[in-house]
């Protein structure tokens, strides 16, 4: 496992970091230790303060979208996992309902994203229903090709990654601890906050790592559901690659990796994920 990890992850990552310090022109990469890729990424940020340069603002927007998606997936994932673990008594039904959560994965991400367009579009099903019910007089524009539609699609795509680890942690909880809490006079909310959530912390952290790492690097969902009008850190890397600016793309990839690693490190302070895995 260590050999496979080194060959398929560590070595490619080292190459990306090395290339991020190379120079480049219109048609080739130049092996030279320079900071051009990093300098150009944040060029103008110091001179435009208190305003933000475009790339820095894009990174902050990516972090904001990631936080919103993480929070919503956490709430939904915890609720679904709690229902499966403590309200569904039959193991058969637990398995069946868990498999039900995997249904969206029976189709590709692109198909699942495109499926939202006829629902949320200007003349889509949602707008038509709202107009027919008299709730609005004109179509709601922000339902599609906006941050709302991006968050909706990302939550739809990745909530499952939050459900499974939390459900796995909840299934490990000794039910006698919950009974003891009730016997001691704890209310349902007190038991949830003081017993269940602390014991589910490993699942919450692992699910959060899954969601954060995927969303931070996503650019396809943001591009499709944002109508190519919402910028993202992953989109910056794609644009650089399409322009054959590989060192600059590598530099932006390293910056994005650094931000993601910082977030994961903070989460890892709460729980030692290596022990849980």
HELIX and SHEET records of a PDB file:
HELIX    1   1 UNK A    2  UNK A    5  1                                   4    
HELIX    2   2 UNK A    6  UNK A   10  3                                   5    
HELIX    3   3 UNK A   11  UNK A   19  1                                   9    
HELIX    4   4 UNK A   36  UNK A   41  1                                   6    
HELIX    5   5 UNK A   54  UNK A   82  1                                  29    
HELIX    6   6 UNK A   83  UNK A   87  3                                   5    
HELIX    7   7 UNK A   91  UNK A  100  1                                  10    
HELIX    8   8 UNK A  103  UNK A  106  5                                   4    
HELIX    9   9 UNK A  109  UNK A  120  1                                  12    
HELIX   10  10 UNK A  125  UNK A  132  1                                   8    
HELIX   11  11 UNK A  141  UNK A  143  5                                   3    
HELIX   12  12 UNK A  147  UNK A  158  1                                  12    
HELIX   13  13 UNK A  160  UNK A  171  1                                  12    
HELIX   14  14 UNK A  175  UNK A  183  1                                   9    
HELIX   15  15 UNK A  188  UNK A  191  1                                   4    
HELIX   16  16 UNK A  192  UNK A  196  3                                   5    
HELIX   17  17 UNK A  197  UNK A  199  1                                   3    
HELIX   18  18 UNK A  201  UNK A  217  1                                  17    
HELIX   19  19 UNK A  220  UNK A  225  1                                   6    
HELIX   20  20 UNK A  233  UNK A  242  1                                  10    
HELIX   21  21 UNK A  246  UNK A  268  1                                  23    
HELIX   22  22 UNK A  273  UNK A  276  1                                   4    
SHEET    1   A 2 UNK A  23  UNK A  24  0                                        
SHEET    2   A 2 UNK A  29  UNK A  30 -1                                        
END                                                                             
